[in-house]
């Protein structure tokens, strides 16, 4: 799957983000396009990519770890005092 097709699939209304994430985990995919998508203007792309990265980080954190310094600030957990 090309990066453009991946982003279109993620942004599609009703797309199965869990299935997409699991496919990327199985393929040990490069997550660069997802990280770029997290900064995109269209909300469907931005939030879809964030959700897929979240699922991947929960199920296979070792795939996300190499990109941890490249994650946008909006994806870092917020703490409350």
C-alpha positions, 0 to 999 in steps of 0.5 A: 500500500502506498503512503497516499493510499494509506492516508486515504484509507485512514481518513475515510469515514468509518475506516477500521483504524484497528485493522489498519494499525494491525496491518502496519504492525504485521508489516513492520511498516515505516510510520513516517507518513503517519507522523506527517499526517498527524500535522495535516490540516484535514481533521480526518487525516490528523485525528485518523493518523493519531488514532492509528499511532495510538493503537500501534503504540499500545500493541507494539510500542517498539515500532513507535519508539524510534519516532518518539522524538518526532511526535507532534506535541499534541500527541504527548500526554497531558498531565493535570496538577 
